[in-house]
Amino acid sequence: MPEPDVLTIHELAALLRVGLKTAYTLAQNGEVPGFKVGGQWRFRRRDIEAWIDEQTRLAQKGGER
């Protein structure tokens, strides 16, 4: 079965391997790209994957000296 293109907050938390409260905080603070549908958070998988890639690049750049 293919992975969904749009994730729920629970799926985001599982993908990032963080707690649900952390996922909500990231979303509410605009730290991860998401949108609300009927008051519930949704996240496009491709946006989250791009965000993960960017976070990885930033972490690697920060570690260079």
N, CA, C and O atoms as CSV, one atom per row, in Angstrom:
chain,resi,resn,atom,element,x,y,z
A,1,MET,N,N,0.842,-1.181,0.000
A,1,MET,CA,C,0.000,0.000,0.000
A,1,MET,C,C,0.893,1.251,0.000
A,1,MET,O,O,1.805,1.355,0.820
A,2,PRO,N,N,0.640,2.188,-0.900
A,2,PRO,CA,C,1.488,3.387,-0.961
A,2,PRO,C,C,1.306,4.277,0.264
A,2,PRO,O,O,0.258,4.281,0.911
A,3,GLU,N,N,2.360,5.025,0.555
A,3,GLU,CA,C,2.297,5.965,1.680
A,3,GLU,C,C,1.394,7.130,1.301
A,3,GLU,O,O,1.360,7.527,0.137
A,4,PRO,N,N,0.664,7.682,2.261
A,4,PRO,CA,C,-0.229,8.797,1.949
A,4,PRO,C,C,0.552,10.059,1.587
A,4,PRO,O,O,1.638,10.310,2.110
A,5,ASP,N,N,-0.026,10.845,0.681
A,5,ASP,CA,C,0.593,12.114,0.282
A,5,ASP,C,C,0.411,13.184,1.350
A,5,ASP,O,O,1.235,14.090,1.473
A,6,VAL,N,N,-0.669,13.080,2.124
A,6,VAL,CA,C,-0.975,14.049,3.169
A,6,VAL,C,C,-0.994,13.309,4.505
A,6,VAL,O,O,-1.661,12.286,4.663
A,7,LEU,N,N,-0.244,13.853,5.455
A,7,LEU,CA,C,-0.102,13.225,6.769
A,7,LEU,C,C,-0.939,13.937,7.825
A,7,LEU,O,O,-1.176,15.142,7.738
A,8,THR,N,N,-1.378,13.184,8.809
A,8,THR,CA,C,-2.005,13.759,9.997
A,8,THR,C,C,-0.915,14.117,10.998
A,8,THR,O,O,0.255,13.794,10.794
A,9,ILE,N,N,-1.298,14.772,12.061
A,9,ILE,CA,C,-0.328,15.125,13.103
A,9,ILE,C,C,0.272,13.865,13.739
A,9,ILE,O,O,1.447,13.851,14.107
A,10,HIS,N,N,-0.528,12.824,13.863
A,10,HIS,CA,C,-0.036,11.558,14.431
A,10,HIS,C,C,0.990,10.915,13.498
A,10,HIS,O,O,2.007,10.390,13.951
A,11,GLU,N,N,0.716,10.961,12.198
A,11,GLU,CA,C,1.646,10.401,11.226
A,11,GLU,C,C,2.926,11.217,11.163
A,11,GLU,O,O,4.014,10.660,11.010
A,12,LEU,N,N,2.801,12.540,11.280
A,12,LEU,CA,C,3.987,13.395,11.323
A,12,LEU,C,C,4.857,13.043,12.528
A,12,LEU,O,O,6.071,12.886,12.401
A,13,ALA,N,N,4.237,12.921,13.679
A,13,ALA,CA,C,4.979,12.584,14.894
A,13,ALA,C,C,5.700,11.242,14.726
A,13,ALA,O,O,6.857,11.103,15.123
A,14,ALA,N,N,5.024,10.272,14.145
A,14,ALA,CA,C,5.640,8.959,13.928
A,14,ALA,C,C,6.795,9.056,12.941
A,14,ALA,O,O,7.847,8.454,13.157
A,15,LEU,N,N,6.607,9.807,11.861
A,15,LEU,CA,C,7.651,9.960,10.852
A,15,LEU,C,C,8.893,10.621,11.443
A,15,LEU,O,O,10.016,10.194,11.175
A,16,LEU,N,N,8.688,11.660,12.246
A,16,LEU,CA,C,9.809,12.370,12.861
A,16,LEU,C,C,10.322,11.693,14.126
A,16,LEU,O,O,11.371,12.048,14.662
A,17,ARG,N,N,9.559,10.711,14.585
A,17,ARG,CA,C,9.888,9.994,15.826
A,17,ARG,C,C,9.997,10.950,17.007
A,17,ARG,O,O,10.957,10.932,17.777
A,18,VAL,N,N,8.967,11.785,17.113
A,18,VAL,CA,C,8.848,12.702,18.247
A,18,VAL,C,C,7.479,12.498,18.872
A,18,VAL,O,O,6.607,11.856,18.286
A,19,GLY,N,N,7.298,13.039,20.048
A,19,GLY,CA,C,6.010,12.944,20.710
A,19,GLY,C,C,4.964,13.811,20.021
A,19,GLY,O,O,5.294,14.724,19.265
A,20,LEU,N,N,3.718,13.516,20.290
A,20,LEU,CA,C,2.619,14.256,19.695
A,20,LEU,C,C,2.666,15.726,20.098
A,20,LEU,O,O,2.414,16.605,19.273
A,21,LYS,N,N,2.985,15.996,21.354
A,21,LYS,CA,C,3.073,17.376,21.822
A,21,LYS,C,C,4.169,18.138,21.069
A,21,LYS,O,O,3.984,19.302,20.711
A,22,THR,N,N,5.293,17.492,20.833
A,22,THR,CA,C,6.373,18.124,20.078
A,22,THR,C,C,5.929,18.415,18.649
A,22,THR,O,O,6.227,19.485,18.118
A,23,ALA,N,N,5.229,17.489,18.026
A,23,ALA,CA,C,4.736,17.693,16.657
A,23,ALA,C,C,3.775,18.878,16.611
A,23,ALA,O,O,3.851,19.703,15.700
A,24,TYR,N,N,2.870,18.968,17.590
A,24,TYR,CA,C,1.958,20.114,17.653
A,24,TYR,C,C,2.729,21.422,17.817
A,24,TYR,O,O,2.416,22.414,17.159
A,25,THR,N,N,3.718,21.426,18.676
A,25,THR,CA,C,4.511,22.635,18.909
A,25,THR,C,C,5.228,23.063,17.631
A,25,THR,O,O,5.228,24.244,17.284
A,26,LEU,N,N,5.835,22.110,16.934
A,26,LEU,CA,C,6.513,22.421,15.679
A,26,LEU,C,C,5.533,23.020,14.661
A,26,LEU,O,O,5.859,23.983,13.967
A,27,ALA,N,N,4.347,22.446,14.583
A,27,ALA,CA,C,3.343,22.931,13.630
A,27,ALA,C,C,2.833,24.312,14.023
A,27,ALA,O,O,2.770,25.213,13.186
A,28,GLN,N,N,2.476,24.481,15.271
A,28,GLN,CA,C,1.916,25.753,15.729
A,28,GLN,C,C,2.918,26.892,15.619
A,28,GLN,O,O,2.531,28.035,15.376
A,29,ASN,N,N,4.191,26.597,15.792
A,29,ASN,CA,C,5.233,27.623,15.694
A,29,ASN,C,C,5.688,27.857,14.255
A,29,ASN,O,O,6.542,28.706,14.000
A,30,GLY,N,N,5.119,27.105,13.319
A,30,GLY,CA,C,5.490,27.259,11.919
A,30,GLY,C,C,6.862,26.701,11.592
A,30,GLY,O,O,7.461,27.069,10.582
A,31,GLU,N,N,7.358,25.821,12.434
A,31,GLU,CA,C,8.686,25.252,12.217
A,31,GLU,C,C,8.672,24.134,11.184
A,31,GLU,O,O,9.701,23.851,10.571
A,32,VAL,N,N,7.535,23.502,10.984
A,32,VAL,CA,C,7.359,22.517,9.916
A,32,VAL,C,C,6.248,23.023,9.005
A,32,VAL,O,O,5.301,23.649,9.481
A,33,PRO,N,N,6.344,22.764,7.708
A,33,PRO,CA,C,5.318,23.231,6.780
A,33,PRO,C,C,4.039,22.416,6.911
A,33,PRO,O,O,4.052,21.198,6.736
A,34,GLY,N,N,2.953,23.078,7.213
A,34,GLY,CA,C,1.677,22.395,7.354
A,34,GLY,C,C,0.522,23.346,7.153
A,34,GLY,O,O,0.711,24.547,6.964
A,35,PHE,N,N,-0.680,22.795,7.196
A,35,PHE,CA,C,-1.888,23.593,7.023
A,35,PHE,C,C,-3.014,22.930,7.807
A,35,PHE,O,O,-2.925,21.757,8.170
A,36,LYS,N,N,-4.050,23.677,8.057
A,36,LYS,CA,C,-5.189,23.143,8.796
A,36,LYS,C,C,-6.373,22.911,7.865
A,36,LYS,O,O,-6.644,23.702,6.961
A,37,VAL,N,N,-7.062,21.813,8.110
A,37,VAL,CA,C,-8.308,21.483,7.417
A,37,VAL,C,C,-9.332,21.219,8.509
A,37,VAL,O,O,-9.202,20.271,9.283
A,38,GLY,N,N,-10.343,22.061,8.563
A,38,GLY,CA,C,-11.355,21.884,9.603
A,38,GLY,C,C,-10.781,21.914,11.000
A,38,GLY,O,O,-11.273,21.226,11.895
A,39,GLY,N,N,-9.735,22.713,11.194
A,39,GLY,CA,C,-9.120,22.838,12.510
A,39,GLY,C,C,-8.108,21.761,12.837
A,39,GLY,O,O,-7.529,21.775,13.923
A,40,GLN,N,N,-7.878,20.818,11.917
A,40,GLN,CA,C,-6.914,19.744,12.159
A,40,GLN,C,C,-5.704,19.919,11.250
A,40,GLN,O,O,-5.838,20.260,10.075
A,41,TRP,N,N,-4.522,19.681,11.811
A,41,TRP,CA,C,-3.280,19.843,11.064
A,41,TRP,C,C,-3.123,18.754,10.015
A,41,TRP,O,O,-3.465,17.593,10.240
A,42,ARG,N,N,-2.593,19.160,8.855
A,42,ARG,CA,C,-2.231,18.249,7.774
A,42,ARG,C,C,-0.891,18.695,7.205
A,42,ARG,O,O,-0.548,19.877,7.247
A,43,PHE,N,N,-0.134,17.732,6.670
A,43,PHE,CA,C,1.215,17.992,6.186
A,43,PHE,C,C,1.435,17.202,4.899
A,43,PHE,O,O,1.177,15.999,4.850
A,44,ARG,N,N,1.912,17.887,3.857
A,44,ARG,CA,C,2.235,17.169,2.617
A,44,ARG,C,C,3.556,16.455,2.811
A,44,ARG,O,O,4.547,17.055,3.227
A,45,ARG,N,N,3.557,15.178,2.508
A,45,ARG,CA,C,4.752,14.357,2.705
A,45,ARG,C,C,5.959,14.974,2.001
A,45,ARG,O,O,7.042,15.032,2.582
A,46,ARG,N,N,5.793,15.432,0.771
A,46,ARG,CA,C,6.940,15.989,0.026
A,46,ARG,C,C,7.492,17.233,0.716
A,46,ARG,O,O,8.701,17.467,0.689
A,47,ASP,N,N,6.612,18.045,1.341
A,47,ASP,CA,C,7.088,19.231,2.067
A,47,ASP,C,C,7.872,18.829,3.309
A,47,ASP,O,O,8.887,19.444,3.635
A,48,ILE,N,N,7.403,17.806,3.994
A,48,ILE,CA,C,8.091,17.342,5.202
A,48,ILE,C,C,9.435,16.728,4.832
A,48,ILE,O,O,10.431,16.958,5.518
A,49,GLU,N,N,9.472,15.947,3.749
A,49,GLU,CA,C,10.737,15.363,3.316
A,49,GLU,C,C,11.738,16.450,2.922
A,49,GLU,O,O,12.926,16.335,3.222
A,50,ALA,N,N,11.264,17.502,2.251
A,50,ALA,CA,C,12.141,18.632,1.899
A,50,ALA,C,C,12.619,19.343,3.159
A,50,ALA,O,O,13.779,19.746,3.246
A,51,TRP,N,N,11.734,19.495,4.129
A,51,TRP,CA,C,12.092,20.131,5.401
A,51,TRP,C,C,13.169,19.305,6.121
A,51,TRP,O,O,14.123,19.863,6.664
A,52,ILE,N,N,13.014,17.991,6.121
A,52,ILE,CA,C,14.009,17.110,6.747
A,52,ILE,C,C,15.358,17.271,6.048
A,52,ILE,O,O,16.394,17.376,6.705
A,53,ASP,N,N,15.343,17.289,4.715
A,53,ASP,CA,C,16.584,17.483,3.960
A,53,ASP,C,C,17.250,18.806,4.329
A,53,ASP,O,O,18.464,18.862,4.523
A,54,GLU,N,N,16.457,19.864,4.426
A,54,GLU,CA,C,16.999,21.182,4.777
A,54,GLU,C,C,17.573,21.183,6.195
A,54,GLU,O,O,18.641,21.748,6.432
A,55,GLN,N,N,16.873,20.557,7.128
A,55,GLN,CA,C,17.371,20.488,8.500
A,55,GLN,C,C,18.686,19.732,8.552
A,55,GLN,O,O,19.586,20.088,9.313
A,56,THR,N,N,18.796,18.686,7.739
A,56,THR,CA,C,20.031,17.898,7.675
A,56,THR,C,C,21.171,18.748,7.131
A,56,THR,O,O,22.278,18.733,7.671
A,57,ARG,N,N,20.897,19.496,6.052
A,57,ARG,CA,C,21.939,20.366,5.479
A,57,ARG,C,C,22.382,21.415,6.483
A,57,ARG,O,O,23.577,21.679,6.616
A,58,LEU,N,N,21.432,22.016,7.191
A,58,LEU,CA,C,21.765,23.043,8.172
A,58,LEU,C,C,22.610,22.464,9.310
A,58,LEU,O,O,23.555,23.099,9.778
A,59,ALA,N,N,22.258,21.258,9.747
A,59,ALA,CA,C,23.006,20.626,10.824
A,59,ALA,C,C,24.425,20.297,10.391
A,59,ALA,O,O,25.372,20.460,11.160
A,60,GLN,N,N,24.566,19.833,9.151
A,60,GLN,CA,C,25.904,19.511,8.640
A,60,GLN,C,C,26.730,20.778,8.456
A,60,GLN,O,O,27.924,20.798,8.757
A,61,LYS,N,N,26.097,21.823,7.966
A,61,LYS,CA,C,26.809,23.093,7.786
A,61,LYS,C,C,27.242,23.661,9.123
A,61,LYS,O,O,28.347,24.189,9.246
A,62,GLY,N,N,26.384,23.557,10.126
A,62,GLY,CA,C,26.700,24.053,11.459
A,62,GLY,C,C,27.821,23.279,12.113
A,62,GLY,O,O,28.535,23.799,12.970
A,63,GLY,N,N,27.972,22.015,11.699
A,63,GLY,CA,C,29.014,21.182,12.283
A,63,GLY,C,C,30.369,21.362,11.639
A,63,GLY,O,O,31.371,20.864,12.153
A,64,GLU,N,N,30.419,22.079,10.500
A,64,GLU,CA,C,31.686,22.303,9.810
A,64,GLU,C,C,32.467,23.417,10.500
A,64,GLU,O,O,31.889,24.391,10.982
A,65,ARG,N,N,33.759,23.263,10.540
A,65,ARG,CA,C,34.602,24.299,11.139
A,65,ARG,C,C,35.814,24.522,10.309
A,65,ARG,O,O,36.649,25.360,10.650
